[in-house]
Amino acid sequence: MNILVATDGSESAIDAARRSMDLLRPGAHVILVAVIPEYEDPMNDAGGIEGPGISYKQADKDWKKATTEGQAALDRTALVLGSEVEVRLVPDDEKAGAVIVRIASEMTADVLVVGSSSKGWLSRLLGGSVSDYVAHHAPCPVMLIRHDH
């Protein structure tokens, strides 16, 4: 069994990872994924005479911060799983939900685990959520674990 667990390091994501392992088959192949923005090359956004929007120094700083935060999210989540887990930090400029769905498809996941916090209806309507996107687009069953404080 292939299990894809998506995390952003939040309390709801960590809770979902922990609770899913109690419900899923022991000994399954678990892949833990966190999505971060890709490195932004300042010259890709250069607009002629005004030059790039940010400096290389700022781009490097932003990349280092995203990588550090993404790895910390993976580390916090992997810690609660307590078993051998394949860990992937995935840089991508697509929205996180689309990247997670693509990874689930590529790895032929049997189930995709994602946490859900209780956003209000207006927040979901305006911004959507990763869990909503995944639930409607995943190529496999989705285990959506609610986390209410």
C-alpha positions in Angstrom: 0.0 0.0 0.0 1.3 3.5 -1.0 0.3 6.3 1.4 1.0 9.9 0.6 0.9 12.2 3.6 0.9 16.0 2.8 2.1 18.4 5.5 2.8 22.0 6.0 4.0 21.4 9.5 0.8 22.9 11.1 -0.9 21.4 14.1 -3.7 20.0 11.8 -1.3 18.4 9.4 0.7 16.8 12.2 -2.5 15.6 13.8 -3.7 14.1 10.5 -0.4 12.2 10.0 -0.5 10.8 13.5 -4.2 9.8 13.4 -4.0 8.3 9.9 -1.3 5.8 10.9 -3.7 4.4 13.5 -6.2 3.7 10.8 -4.1 2.6 7.8 -2.3 -0.7 7.2 0.9 -1.2 9.2 4.0 -1.7 7.1 2.7 0.5 4.2 5.1 2.6 2.1 4.6 6.1 3.4 5.8 9.2 1.6 5.7 12.5 3.5 5.6 15.6 1.3 5.9 19.3 1.9 5.5 21.8 -1.0 7.5 25.0 -1.1 7.8 27.8 -3.7 10.6 27.3 -6.3 13.7 29.4 -6.3 12.8 32.7 -7.9 15.5 33.9 -10.3 15.4 37.7 -10.2 16.3 37.9 -14.0 13.1 35.9 -14.9 11.0 38.8 -13.7 13.3 41.6 -15.1 11.1 44.0 -17.1 13.5 46.0 -19.2 14.9 49.3 -18.0 13.6 49.0 -14.5 15.5 45.7 -14.0 14.6 42.8 -11.7 12.0 43.1 -9.0 14.2 41.6 -6.3 18.0 41.2 -5.9 19.9 37.9 -6.0 20.6 38.4 -2.3 16.9 38.7 -1.5 16.0 35.7 -3.8 18.7 33.6 -2.0 17.3 34.7 1.4 13.8 33.9 0.4 14.8 30.4 -0.9 16.8 29.6 2.2 13.8 30.6 4.4 11.4 28.5 2.3 13.7 25.5 2.4 14.3 25.8 6.1 10.6 26.1 6.9 9.7 23.3 4.6 12.3 21.0 6.1 11.2 21.9 9.6 7.6 21.0 8.7 8.7 17.6 7.4 10.9 17.0 10.5 8.0 17.9 12.9 5.6 15.6 11.0 8.0 12.7 10.5 8.7 12.7 14.2 5.2 11.8 15.1 4.9 9.0 12.5 7.5 7.0 14.4 8.2 4.6 11.5 10.3 4.6 8.4 9.0 7.3 6.1 10.2 8.6 2.8 10.5 12.4 3.0 10.3 14.8 0.1 10.6 18.5 0.0 9.1 19.6 -3.3 9.8 23.0 -4.8 7.1 24.0 -7.2 5.4 27.2 -8.4 2.0 25.6 -8.7 -0.5 25.8 -5.9 0.2 23.2 -3.2 -3.0 21.2 -3.8 -2.2 20.7 -7.5 1.3 19.6 -6.7 0.1 17.1 -4.1 -2.5 15.7 -6.5 0.2 15.3 -9.2 2.6 13.5 -6.8 -0.3 11.2 -5.7 -0.9 10.3 -9.4 2.9 9.8 -10.2 3.4 7.5 -7.3 0.1 5.7 -7.8 -0.9 6.4 -4.2 -3.5 4.1 -2.7 -4.6 6.8 -0.3 -3.7 10.5 0.2 -3.8 11.9 3.8 -4.4 15.6 4.4 -5.4 17.5 7.5 -8.2 20.1 7.5 -8.7 22.9 9.9 -12.0 24.6 10.3 -12.0 27.6 8.0 -15.2 29.6 7.7 -17.3 29.3 4.6 -16.1 32.8 3.3 -12.4 31.8 3.6 -13.1 28.6 1.7 -15.1 30.5 -0.9 -12.5 33.2 -1.5 -9.2 31.4 -1.1 -10.1 27.7 -1.2 -7.9 25.4 0.7 -5.4 22.7 -0.1 -7.7 20.0 1.5 -10.7 21.1 -0.5 -8.7 21.0 -3.7 -7.2 17.6 -2.9 -10.5 16.1 -2.0 -12.0 17.1 -5.3 -9.1 16.3 -7.6 -7.1 13.4 -6.2 -6.7 10.3 -8.3 -7.2 8.1 -5.2 -9.2 8.0 -2.0 -8.5 10.9 0.3 -8.4 10.6 4.1 -9.3 14.0 5.2 -8.8 14.4 8.9 -10.5 17.3 10.6 -8.6 19.1 13.4 -10.7 21.2 15.7 -9.2 23.0 18.6 
